[in-house]
Amino acid sequence: LIDLKILFKKISISSDHAGFKLKETIKQNLKKKKINIVDLGPKTDTSVDYPDFAKKVARNIALKKSNMGILVCGSGTGMAMSANKFKKIRAAVCYNKASTRLSRQHNNANIMALGARLTKRSEVKKLVNIFLNTKFEGGRHLRRVKKV
């Protein structure tokens, strides 16, 4: 594994009510690895509006308060769509190992969005590790990312 402290010094995480439990699990797993996590809520699984929480993570990254973000909702799609409204944000719905790896290698994604209702719990830890340990390849991909 790559030293995440070098790649990403601080990771912001957020969810909606559907993703709350999975967010808490991801957060605890990352804290065990001594990774600096900024939890932007919610604090319970009471119903909330996902755009409000996607916005918090996107702002943190756009303002360089965090290097990377993780968003969790029911499907991952709503969070990604909301986060992608911000300049400098490239949020990708990560639904399997290949999509996760390519989102970093080719698209330089800086937020991963996960679907708590669609992603197997046994896969989540692997997907987070892939996302956080995969470097952007640059080269021909850089030209394309700059056009986004």
DSSP file with accessible surface (Angstrom, degrees, kcal/mol):
  #  RESIDUE AA STRUCTURE BP1 BP2  ACC     N-H-->O    O-->H-N    N-H-->O    O-->H-N    TCO  KAPPA ALPHA  PHI   PSI    X-CA   Y-CA   Z-CA
    1    1 A L              0   0  173      0, 0.0     2,-0.1     0, 0.0   132,-0.0   0.000 360.0 360.0 360.0 142.9    0.0    0.0    0.0
    2    2 A I        -     0   0   64    131,-0.1     2,-0.9     1,-0.1     3,-0.1  -0.457 360.0 -99.6 -74.1 147.2    1.1    3.6   -0.8
    3    3 A D    >>  -     0   0   88      1,-0.2     4,-1.7    -2,-0.1     3,-1.4  -0.595  32.7-161.0 -71.3 107.9    1.5    5.8    2.3
    4    4 A L  H 3> S+     0   0   15     -2,-0.9     4,-3.1     1,-0.3    -1,-0.2   0.755  85.0  69.3 -65.2 -23.9   -1.7    7.8    2.3
    5    5 A K  H 34 S+     0   0  115      1,-0.2    -1,-0.3     2,-0.2    -2,-0.1   0.826 105.9  41.7 -64.8 -26.0   -0.2   10.5    4.5
    6    6 A I  H <4 S+     0   0  126     -3,-1.4     3,-0.2     2,-0.1    -2,-0.2   0.912 121.6  39.1 -83.4 -47.1    1.9   11.4    1.4
    7    7 A L  H  < S+     0   0   41     -4,-1.7     2,-0.4     1,-0.3    -2,-0.2   0.953 134.0  11.6 -67.0 -51.6   -0.9   11.1   -1.2
    8    8 A F     <  -     0   0   17     -4,-3.1    -1,-0.3    -5,-0.1    28,-0.2  -0.929  57.0-176.6-137.3 110.9   -3.8   12.5    0.9
    9    9 A K  S    S+     0   0  144     -2,-0.4    27,-0.5    -3,-0.2     2,-0.4   0.826  77.4  20.4 -77.2 -31.6   -3.2   14.4    4.1
   10   10 A K  E     -a   36   0A  75     25,-0.1    57,-2.5     2,-0.0    58,-1.2  -0.992  63.7-162.9-145.2 133.7   -6.9   14.9    5.0
   11   11 A I  E     -ab  37  68A   0     25,-2.6    27,-2.9    -2,-0.4     2,-0.4  -0.964   9.3-150.9-120.4 125.5  -10.1   13.2    3.8
   12   12 A S  E     -ab  38  69A   0     56,-2.5    58,-2.2    -2,-0.5     2,-0.3  -0.762  17.4-172.3 -91.5 142.2  -13.5   14.8    4.1
   13   13 A I  E     +ab  39  70A   0     25,-2.7    27,-2.8    -2,-0.4     2,-0.3  -0.981  12.0 155.8-136.9 145.2  -16.4   12.4    4.5
   14   14 A S  E     + b   0  71A   0     56,-1.9    58,-1.6    -2,-0.3     2,-0.3  -0.970   8.8 178.0-158.0 168.2  -20.2   12.8    4.5
   15   15 A S  E     - b   0  72A   0     26,-1.4    58,-0.2    -2,-0.3     2,-0.2  -0.906  26.0-116.1-154.9-179.9  -23.4   11.0    3.8
   16   16 A D     >  -     0   0   11     56,-1.5     4,-0.7    -2,-0.3     3,-0.3  -0.498  55.2 -80.3-109.5-168.6  -27.2   11.3    3.9
   17   17 A H  T >4 S+     0   0   58     31,-0.3     3,-0.7     1,-0.2     4,-0.4   0.886 130.1  54.0 -63.1 -37.4  -29.4    9.2    6.1
   18   18 A A  T 34 S+     0   0   24      1,-0.2     4,-0.2     2,-0.1    -1,-0.2   0.825 116.4  38.2 -67.9 -29.7  -29.2    6.1    3.8
   19   19 A G  T 3> S+     0   0    0     53,-0.4     4,-2.9    -3,-0.3    -1,-0.2   0.426  86.9 102.0 -99.9   1.8  -25.4    6.2    3.9
   20   20 A F  H <X S+     0   0   30     -3,-0.7     4,-2.3    -4,-0.7     5,-0.2   0.912  82.2  44.9 -56.5 -50.9  -24.9    7.1    7.5
   21   21 A K  H  > S+     0   0  142     -4,-0.4     4,-1.9     1,-0.2    -1,-0.2   0.914 115.5  47.6 -63.5 -41.0  -24.1    3.6    8.9
   22   22 A L  H  > S+     0   0    3     -4,-0.2     4,-2.8     2,-0.2     5,-0.2   0.909 109.4  54.5 -67.1 -38.9  -21.7    2.9    6.0
   23   23 A K  H  X S+     0   0    0     -4,-2.9     4,-2.8     1,-0.2    -2,-0.2   0.931 108.0  49.9 -57.5 -45.1  -20.1    6.3    6.5
   24   24 A E  H  X S+     0   0   48     -4,-2.3     4,-2.3    -5,-0.2    -1,-0.2   0.898 110.9  49.0 -63.3 -39.8  -19.4    5.5   10.1
   25   25 A T  H  X S+     0   0   74     -4,-1.9     4,-2.3     2,-0.2    -2,-0.2   0.935 112.8  46.8 -64.3 -47.3  -17.9    2.2    9.2
   26   26 A I  H  X S+     0   0    5     -4,-2.8     4,-2.4     1,-0.2     5,-0.2   0.931 111.4  52.5 -60.3 -45.2  -15.6    3.7    6.6
   27   27 A K  H  X S+     0   0   21     -4,-2.8     4,-2.5    -5,-0.2    -2,-0.2   0.927 109.9  47.5 -58.1 -46.7  -14.6    6.5    9.0
   28   28 A Q  H  X S+     0   0   91     -4,-2.3     4,-1.9     1,-0.2    -1,-0.2   0.903 110.7  52.1 -64.5 -40.2  -13.6    4.0   11.7
   29   29 A N  H  X S+     0   0   37     -4,-2.3     4,-0.7     1,-0.2    -1,-0.2   0.903 112.5  45.4 -62.6 -40.7  -11.6    1.9    9.2
   30   30 A L  H ><>S+     0   0    4     -4,-2.4     5,-2.0     1,-0.2     3,-0.7   0.886 109.1  54.7 -72.4 -36.4   -9.7    4.9    8.0
   31   31 A K  H ><5S+     0   0  101     -4,-2.5     3,-2.0     1,-0.2    -1,-0.2   0.871 101.4  59.3 -64.4 -34.8   -9.1    6.2   11.6
   32   32 A K  H 3<5S+     0   0  158     -4,-1.9    -1,-0.2     1,-0.3    -2,-0.2   0.800 103.3  52.9 -61.4 -28.2   -7.5    2.8   12.4
   33   33 A K  T <<5S-     0   0   75     -4,-0.7    -1,-0.3    -3,-0.7    -2,-0.2   0.261 120.9-112.8 -89.4   8.9   -5.0    3.5    9.7
   34   34 A K  T < 5 +     0   0  152     -3,-2.0     2,-0.4     1,-0.2    -3,-0.2   0.820  63.6 155.1  65.0  32.0   -4.2    6.9   11.3
   35   35 A I      < -     0   0   13     -5,-2.0     2,-0.6     1,-0.0    -1,-0.2  -0.783  49.6-116.6 -92.4 134.7   -5.7    8.8    8.4
   36   36 A N  E     -a   10   0A  87    -27,-0.5   -25,-2.6    -2,-0.4     2,-0.4  -0.597  38.3-170.4 -74.5 113.1   -7.0   12.3    9.2
   37   37 A I  E     -a   11   0A  19     -2,-0.6     2,-0.6   -27,-0.2   -25,-0.2  -0.896  17.6-159.4-111.6 133.7  -10.8   12.3    8.6
   38   38 A V  E     -a   12   0A  37    -27,-2.9   -25,-2.7    -2,-0.4     2,-0.7  -0.944  13.0-157.0-109.7 107.6  -13.1   15.3    8.6
   39   39 A D  E     -a   13   0A  31     -2,-0.6   -25,-0.2   -27,-0.2   -27,-0.1  -0.788  12.1-177.1 -89.2 114.1  -16.6   14.1    9.2
   40   40 A L        -     0   0   38    -27,-2.8   -26,-0.1    -2,-0.7    -1,-0.1   0.140  44.3-168.9 -99.2  17.8  -19.0   16.8    7.8
   41   41 A G        -     0   0    4      1,-0.3   -26,-1.4   -28,-0.2    -1,-0.3  -0.233  69.4-146.3  94.5 178.7  -22.1   14.9    9.0
   42   42 A P        -     0   0   10      0, 0.0    -1,-0.3     0, 0.0     3,-0.0   0.641  34.4-158.1 -73.9 173.0  -24.8   14.0    9.5
   43   43 A K  S    S+     0   0  149     -2,-0.2     2,-0.3    -3,-0.1    -2,-0.0   0.547  74.8  23.6 -94.6 -11.4  -24.4   12.9   13.1
   44   44 A T  S    S-     0   0   72      2,-0.2   -24,-0.1     3,-0.0   -23,-0.0  -0.879  84.2-104.9-141.5 176.9  -27.4   10.5   13.0
   45   45 A D  S    S+     0   0   87     -2,-0.3     2,-0.1   -25,-0.1     3,-0.1   0.182  70.9 133.2 -94.9  20.5  -29.4    8.5   10.5
   46   46 A T  S    S-     0   0   92      1,-0.1    -2,-0.2   -30,-0.0   -29,-0.1  -0.432  73.5 -82.2 -66.8 143.3  -32.4   10.9   10.6
   47   47 A S        +     0   0   91     -2,-0.1     2,-0.3   -30,-0.1    -1,-0.1  -0.197  62.1 163.5 -55.1 129.7  -33.6   11.9    7.2
   48   48 A V        -     0   0   35     -3,-0.1     2,-0.6    -6,-0.0   -31,-0.3  -0.884  43.1 -97.5-137.9 171.6  -31.6   14.7    5.5
   49   49 A D    >>  -     0   0  108     -2,-0.3     3,-1.2     1,-0.1     4,-0.8  -0.848  26.3-145.7 -98.4 119.1  -31.2   16.1    2.0
   50   50 A Y  H >> S+     0   0   98     -2,-0.6     4,-2.5     1,-0.2     3,-0.6   0.809  92.5  64.1 -57.2 -34.3  -28.1   14.7    0.3
   51   51 A P  H 3> S+     0   0   46      0, 0.0     4,-2.2     0, 0.0    -1,-0.2   0.883  97.8  57.5 -60.4 -32.7  -27.2   17.9   -1.7
   52   52 A D  H <> S+     0   0   79     -3,-1.2     4,-1.0     1,-0.2    -2,-0.2   0.882 112.5  39.4 -62.5 -37.3  -26.5   19.7    1.6
   53   53 A F  H <X S+     0   0   24     -4,-0.8     4,-1.5    -3,-0.6    -1,-0.2   0.832 112.2  54.4 -86.2 -31.4  -23.9   17.2    2.6
   54   54 A A  H  X S+     0   0    0     -4,-2.5     4,-2.7     1,-0.2     5,-0.2   0.914 106.0  56.0 -63.4 -40.1  -22.4   16.7   -0.8
   55   55 A K  H  X S+     0   0   75     -4,-2.2     4,-2.7    -5,-0.3     5,-0.2   0.881 102.5  55.1 -59.8 -40.2  -21.9   20.5   -0.9
   56   56 A K  H  X S+     0   0   92     -4,-1.0     4,-1.9     2,-0.2    -1,-0.2   0.924 111.9  42.1 -62.6 -45.1  -19.9   20.5    2.4
   57   57 A V  H  X S+     0   0    0     -4,-1.5     4,-2.0     2,-0.2     5,-0.2   0.935 114.2  51.5 -68.6 -44.7  -17.4   17.9    1.1
   58   58 A A  H  X S+     0   0    0     -4,-2.7     4,-3.0     1,-0.2     5,-0.2   0.920 110.6  49.0 -59.6 -43.3  -17.1   19.6   -2.3
   59   59 A R  H  X S+     0   0  125     -4,-2.7     4,-2.5     1,-0.2     6,-0.3   0.902 107.7  54.5 -62.6 -43.5  -16.5   23.0   -0.7
   60   60 A N  H  <>S+     0   0   25     -4,-1.9     5,-3.1    -5,-0.2     6,-1.2   0.901 114.1  41.1 -58.1 -40.2  -13.8   21.5    1.6
   61   61 A I  H ><5S+     0   0   14     -4,-2.0     3,-1.8     3,-0.2    -2,-0.2   0.926 113.3  51.8 -75.4 -43.8  -11.9   20.1   -1.4
   62   62 A A  H 3<5S+     0   0   25     -4,-3.0    -2,-0.2     1,-0.3    -1,-0.2   0.870 113.4  45.8 -60.2 -34.5  -12.4   23.2   -3.6
   63   63 A L  T 3<5S-     0   0  113     -4,-2.5    -1,-0.3    -5,-0.2    -2,-0.2   0.325 115.7-118.9 -89.4   5.5  -11.1   25.4   -0.8
   64   64 A K  T < 5S+     0   0  170     -3,-1.8    -3,-0.2     2,-0.2    -2,-0.1   0.746  78.3 127.0  61.7  29.6   -8.2   22.9   -0.2
   65   65 A K  S   <S+     0   0  124     -5,-3.1     2,-0.3    -6,-0.3    -4,-0.2   0.655  81.2  23.3 -83.0 -19.3   -9.2   22.2    3.3
   66   66 A S        -     0   0    4     -6,-1.2    -2,-0.2    -9,-0.1   -55,-0.2  -0.968  66.2-147.2-139.0 156.9   -9.1   18.5    2.3
   67   67 A N  S    S+     0   0   73    -57,-2.5     2,-0.3    -2,-0.3   -56,-0.2   0.699  82.3  14.0 -93.5 -25.2   -7.3   16.6   -0.4
   68   68 A M  E     -b   11   0A   2    -58,-1.2   -56,-2.5     2,-0.0     2,-0.3  -0.975  65.8-148.8-151.5 155.2   -9.9   13.9   -1.1
   69   69 A G  E     -bc  12 111A   0     41,-2.1    43,-2.4    -2,-0.3     2,-0.4  -0.950   5.6-160.2-134.8 154.2  -13.6   13.2   -0.3
   70   70 A I  E     -bc  13 112A   0    -58,-2.2   -56,-1.9    -2,-0.3     2,-0.4  -0.999  13.3-174.4-130.7 126.4  -15.9   10.3    0.3
   71   71 A L  E     -bc  14 113A   0     41,-2.8    43,-2.8    -2,-0.4     2,-0.4  -0.970   2.3-168.5-121.1 139.4  -19.7   10.6   -0.1
   72   72 A V  E     +bc  15 114A   0    -58,-1.6   -56,-1.5    -2,-0.4   -53,-0.4  -0.987  20.6 141.2-133.4 123.4  -22.2    7.9    0.7
   73   73 A C  E     - c   0 115A   4     41,-2.0    43,-3.3    -2,-0.4    44,-0.4  -0.714  67.0 -72.9-136.7-165.3  -25.9    7.9   -0.1
   74   74 A G  S    S+     0   0    8     41,-0.2    43,-2.2    -2,-0.2    44,-0.6   0.938 126.6   3.3 -61.4 -47.5  -28.3    5.2   -1.2
   75   75 A S  S    S-     0   0   44     40,-0.2    40,-0.4    41,-0.1    -1,-0.2   0.604  89.6-124.9-112.4 -20.0  -27.0    4.9   -4.8
   76   76 A G  S  > S+     0   0    0     38,-0.4     4,-2.1    17,-0.1     5,-0.2   0.042  90.0  96.4  92.6 -24.6  -24.0    7.3   -4.8
   77   77 A T  H  > S+     0   0   68      2,-0.2     4,-2.9     1,-0.2     5,-0.2   0.928  78.4  49.0 -67.9 -48.1  -25.5    9.1   -7.8
   78   78 A G  H  > S+     0   0    9      1,-0.2     4,-2.3     2,-0.2    -1,-0.2   0.918 113.1  48.2 -60.4 -42.4  -27.2   11.9   -6.1
   79   79 A M  H  > S+     0   0    0      2,-0.2     4,-2.7     1,-0.2     5,-0.2   0.930 113.0  47.8 -63.4 -46.0  -24.1   12.8   -4.1
   80   80 A A  H  X S+     0   0    6     -4,-2.1     4,-2.4     1,-0.2    11,-0.3   0.929 111.7  49.8 -63.1 -44.4  -21.9   12.7   -7.2
   81   81 A M  H  < S+     0   0  121     -4,-2.9     4,-0.3     1,-0.2    -1,-0.2   0.918 113.6  46.1 -60.8 -43.0  -24.3   14.8   -9.2
   82   82 A S  H >< S+     0   0   22     -4,-2.3     3,-1.3    -5,-0.2    -2,-0.2   0.928 113.6  47.6 -66.1 -46.0  -24.5   17.4   -6.4
   83   83 A A  H >< S+     0   0    0     -4,-2.7     3,-1.9     1,-0.3    -2,-0.2   0.880 102.5  64.1 -64.4 -36.7  -20.7   17.5   -5.8
   84   84 A N  T 3< S+     0   0   71     -4,-2.4    -1,-0.3     1,-0.3    -2,-0.2   0.555  82.8  78.1 -70.6  -2.9  -19.9   17.8   -9.5
   85   85 A K  T <  S+     0   0  177     -3,-1.3     2,-0.3    -4,-0.3    -1,-0.3   0.637  82.2  84.6 -75.0 -13.5  -21.6   21.2   -9.6
   86   86 A F  S X  S-     0   0   52     -3,-1.9     3,-1.5    -4,-0.2   -27,-0.0  -0.725  88.1-109.9 -95.5 140.3  -18.5   22.7   -8.0
   87   87 A K  T 3  S+     0   0  184     -2,-0.3     3,-0.1     1,-0.2    -1,-0.1  -0.339 103.0  21.7 -61.6 146.2  -15.4   23.8   -9.9
   88   88 A K  T 3  S+     0   0  138      1,-0.2     2,-0.5    60,-0.2    -1,-0.2   0.456  97.1 121.2  73.8   3.4  -12.4   21.7   -9.4
   89   89 A I    <   +     0   0   10     -3,-1.5     2,-0.4    -5,-0.1    -1,-0.2  -0.849  35.5 177.5-103.1 133.8  -14.5   18.7   -8.2
   90   90 A R        -     0   0   58     -2,-0.5    20,-1.7    18,-0.1    21,-1.4  -0.804  12.9-179.3-131.8  87.2  -14.5   15.4  -10.0
   91   91 A A  E     -d  111   0A  11     -2,-0.4     2,-0.4   -11,-0.3    21,-0.2  -0.779   4.7-168.3 -93.6 132.6  -16.8   13.1   -8.1
   92   92 A A  E     -d  112   0A  22     19,-2.4    21,-2.9    -2,-0.4     2,-0.6  -0.969  24.6-127.1-123.5 135.6  -17.2    9.5   -9.4
   93   93 A V  E     -d  113   0A  46     -2,-0.4     2,-0.7    19,-0.2    21,-0.2  -0.720  28.1-156.0 -76.2 120.4  -19.7    6.8   -8.5
   94   94 A C        +     0   0    1     19,-2.6    21,-0.3    -2,-0.6     3,-0.1  -0.896  29.7 155.4-105.5 108.4  -17.5    3.9   -7.6
   95   95 A Y        +     0   0  160     -2,-0.7     2,-0.3     1,-0.2    -1,-0.1   0.518  63.5   6.8-115.7 -11.1  -19.4    0.7   -8.0
   96   96 A N  S  > S-     0   0   65      1,-0.1     4,-2.1    23,-0.1     5,-0.2  -0.951  84.7 -88.5-156.9 178.2  -16.7   -2.0   -8.6
   97   97 A K  H  > S+     0   0   88     -2,-0.3     4,-2.6     1,-0.2     5,-0.2   0.908 121.8  48.3 -62.2 -42.7  -12.9   -2.3   -8.6
   98   98 A A  H  > S+     0   0   53      2,-0.2     4,-2.7     1,-0.2     5,-0.3   0.936 112.1  47.4 -66.7 -45.7  -12.5   -1.3  -12.2
   99   99 A S  H  > S+     0   0   19      1,-0.2     4,-1.8     2,-0.2    -1,-0.2   0.894 114.5  48.8 -63.7 -35.6  -14.7    1.8  -12.1
  100  100 A T  H  X S+     0   0    0     -4,-2.1     4,-1.1     2,-0.2    -2,-0.2   0.952 112.9  45.2 -68.7 -49.5  -12.9    2.9   -8.9
  101  101 A R  H >X S+     0   0   98     -4,-2.6     4,-2.9     1,-0.2     3,-0.7   0.937 115.1  47.6 -60.7 -47.0   -9.4    2.4  -10.2
  102  102 A L  H 3X>S+     0   0   72     -4,-2.7     4,-2.3     1,-0.2     5,-1.1   0.835 101.5  64.2 -67.7 -30.6  -10.1    4.1  -13.5
  103  103 A S  H 3<5S+     0   0    4     -4,-1.8     6,-2.7    -5,-0.3    -1,-0.2   0.846 114.9  33.1 -61.5 -31.1  -11.8    7.0  -11.8
  104  104 A R  H <X5S+     0   0   10     -4,-1.1     4,-1.1    -3,-0.7    -2,-0.2   0.905 121.3  46.3 -87.5 -49.9   -8.4    7.8  -10.3
  105  105 A Q  H  <5S+     0   0   45     -4,-2.9    32,-2.3    31,-0.2    33,-0.5   0.907 130.8  17.5 -61.6 -46.4   -6.1    6.7  -13.1
  106  106 A H  T  <5S+     0   0   54     -4,-2.3    -3,-0.2    -5,-0.2    -1,-0.2   0.724 135.5  32.7-101.3 -28.3   -7.9    8.3  -16.0
  107  107 A N  T  4<S-     0   0   89     -5,-1.1    -3,-0.2    -4,-0.2    -2,-0.1   0.464  86.8-134.6-112.2  -5.5  -10.2   11.0  -14.4
  108  108 A N     <  -     0   0   39     -4,-1.1    -4,-0.3    -6,-0.3   -18,-0.1   0.888  32.3-164.7  50.4  43.6   -8.2   12.1  -11.4
  109  109 A A        -     0   0    2     -6,-2.7   -18,-0.2     1,-0.1    -1,-0.2  -0.314  18.5-171.2 -57.7 138.0  -11.4   11.9   -9.3
  110  110 A N  S    S+     0   0   15    -20,-1.7   -41,-2.1     1,-0.2     2,-0.4   0.405  71.4  47.4-114.0   0.7  -11.1   13.7   -6.0
  111  111 A I  E     -cd  69  91A   0    -21,-1.4   -19,-2.4   -43,-0.2     2,-0.5  -0.991  67.0-156.0-137.2 132.6  -14.3   12.4   -4.5
  112  112 A M  E     -cd  70  92A   0    -43,-2.4   -41,-2.8    -2,-0.4     2,-0.5  -0.902   9.7-157.9-103.9 134.4  -15.6    8.9   -4.5
  113  113 A A  E     -cd  71  93A   0    -21,-2.9   -19,-2.6    -2,-0.5     2,-0.4  -0.964   9.8-166.6-112.4 130.0  -19.4    8.4   -4.2
  114  114 A L  E     -c   72   0A   0    -43,-2.8   -41,-2.0    -2,-0.5     2,-0.8  -0.914  18.5-135.1-118.7 145.4  -20.7    5.1   -2.8
  115  115 A G  E >>  -c   73   0A   2    -40,-0.4     4,-2.0    -2,-0.4     3,-0.9  -0.868  11.4-166.6 -99.9 108.2  -24.1    3.6   -2.9
  116  116 A A  T 34 S+     0   0    6    -43,-3.3   -42,-0.2    -2,-0.8    -1,-0.2   0.816  90.7  47.0 -63.9 -29.7  -24.9    2.1    0.5
  117  117 A R  T 34 S+     0   0  180    -43,-2.2    -1,-0.3   -44,-0.4   -42,-0.1   0.597 121.1  36.2 -87.0 -11.3  -28.0    0.3   -0.9
  118  118 A L  T <4 S+     0   0  131     -3,-0.9     2,-0.5   -44,-0.6    -2,-0.2   0.552  98.9  80.7-117.5 -13.4  -26.1   -1.1   -3.9
  119  119 A T  S  < S-     0   0   16     -4,-2.0     2,-0.1   -23,-0.0     5,-0.1  -0.864  78.5-120.5-105.4 129.6  -22.6   -1.9   -2.8
  120  120 A K    >>  -     0   0  154     -2,-0.5     3,-1.6     1,-0.1     4,-1.2  -0.425  18.4-131.7 -65.0 135.2  -21.8   -5.1   -0.9
  121  121 A R  H 3> S+     0   0  137      1,-0.3     4,-0.7     2,-0.2     3,-0.3   0.861 107.3  60.0 -56.6 -35.4  -20.3   -4.4    2.5
  122  122 A S  H 34 S+     0   0   82      1,-0.2     4,-0.4     2,-0.1    -1,-0.3   0.737 107.7  46.1 -66.9 -21.1  -17.5   -6.8    1.8
  123  123 A E  H <> S+     0   0   48     -3,-1.6     4,-2.6     2,-0.1    -1,-0.2   0.723  92.8  78.3 -91.2 -24.8  -16.5   -4.7   -1.2
  124  124 A V  H  X S+     0   0    5     -4,-1.2     4,-2.7    -3,-0.3     5,-0.3   0.913  92.8  48.8 -57.3 -48.3  -16.5   -1.2    0.4
  125  125 A K  H  X S+     0   0  111     -4,-0.7     4,-2.3     1,-0.2    -1,-0.2   0.919 113.3  48.8 -60.0 -40.7  -13.2   -1.5    2.2
  126  126 A K  H  > S+     0   0   92     -4,-0.4     4,-2.6     2,-0.2    -1,-0.2   0.914 111.4  49.2 -64.4 -44.0  -11.5   -2.7   -1.0
  127  127 A L  H  X S+     0   0    1     -4,-2.6     4,-2.7     2,-0.2    -2,-0.2   0.918 111.0  49.1 -64.5 -42.9  -13.0    0.1   -3.1
  128  128 A V  H  X S+     0   0    6     -4,-2.7     4,-2.7    -5,-0.2     5,-0.2   0.936 112.2  49.3 -61.9 -44.4  -12.0    2.8   -0.6
  129  129 A N  H  X S+     0   0   35     -4,-2.3     4,-1.4    -5,-0.3    -2,-0.2   0.915 111.8  48.5 -61.8 -42.2   -8.4    1.3   -0.5
  130  130 A I  H  X S+     0   0   24     -4,-2.6     4,-0.9     2,-0.2     3,-0.4   0.947 112.9  47.9 -62.6 -47.9   -8.3    1.3   -4.3
  131  131 A F  H >< S+     0   0    0     -4,-2.7     3,-0.6     1,-0.2    -2,-0.2   0.931 115.7  43.3 -59.5 -46.2   -9.5    4.8   -4.6
  132  132 A L  H 3< S+     0   0    0     -4,-2.7    -1,-0.2     1,-0.2    -2,-0.2   0.668 118.4  44.0 -77.7 -15.7   -7.1    6.2   -2.0
  133  133 A N  H 3< S+     0   0   20     -4,-1.4     2,-0.5    -3,-0.4    -1,-0.2   0.376  90.4  96.1-109.6   2.1   -4.1    4.2   -3.2
  134  134 A T    <<  -     0   0   17     -4,-0.9     2,-0.2    -3,-0.6    -4,-0.0  -0.841  62.5-145.9-100.1 127.5   -4.4    4.8   -7.0
  135  135 A K        -     0   0  128     -2,-0.5     2,-0.3     1,-0.1   -27,-0.1  -0.607  23.2-105.8 -89.1 150.0   -2.4    7.6   -8.6
  136  136 A F        -     0   0   46     -2,-0.2   -31,-0.2     1,-0.1   -30,-0.1  -0.541  23.8-145.9 -69.1 133.8   -3.6    9.7  -11.5
  137  137 A E        -     0   0  102    -32,-2.3    -1,-0.1    -2,-0.3   -31,-0.1   0.710  24.7-170.2 -78.5 -21.5   -1.7    8.6  -14.6
  138  138 A G    >   +     0   0   14    -33,-0.5     3,-1.8     1,-0.1    -1,-0.2  -0.388  44.6  94.9  66.7-140.8   -1.5   12.1  -16.2
  139  139 A G  T >> S-     0   0   63      1,-0.3     4,-1.0     2,-0.2     3,-0.9  -0.292 106.8  -1.3  57.9-132.8   -0.3   12.1  -19.8
  140  140 A R  H 3> S+     0   0  137      1,-0.3     4,-1.2     2,-0.2    -1,-0.3   0.793 133.9  61.2 -61.7 -24.4   -3.1   12.0  -22.3
  141  141 A H  H <> S+     0   0    6     -3,-1.8     4,-2.7     1,-0.2    -1,-0.3   0.843  95.2  60.7 -72.0 -31.8   -5.6   11.9  -19.5
  142  142 A L  H <> S+     0   0   72     -3,-0.9     4,-2.4     1,-0.2    -1,-0.2   0.923 101.0  53.4 -61.0 -43.8   -4.4   15.3  -18.1
  143  143 A R  H  X S+     0   0  135     -4,-1.0     4,-0.7     1,-0.2    -1,-0.2   0.916 112.8  44.6 -58.2 -40.9   -5.4   17.0  -21.3
  144  144 A R  H >X S+     0   0  117     -4,-1.2     3,-0.9     1,-0.2     4,-0.5   0.906 110.4  52.6 -72.5 -42.4   -8.9   15.5  -21.0
  145  145 A V  H >< S+     0   0   18     -4,-2.7     3,-1.4     1,-0.3    -1,-0.2   0.888 103.9  58.3 -62.0 -36.7   -9.3   16.3  -17.3
  146  146 A K  H 3< S+     0   0  160     -4,-2.4    -1,-0.3     1,-0.3    -2,-0.2   0.752 101.3  57.1 -63.7 -24.5   -8.4   19.9  -18.0
  147  147 A K  H <<        0   0  166     -3,-0.9    -1,-0.3    -4,-0.7    -2,-0.2   0.631 360.0 360.0 -80.8 -13.4  -11.4   20.1  -20.4
  148  148 A V    <<        0   0  140     -3,-1.4   -60,-0.2    -4,-0.5    -3,-0.0  -0.439 360.0 360.0 -71.1 360.0  -13.9   19.0  -17.8
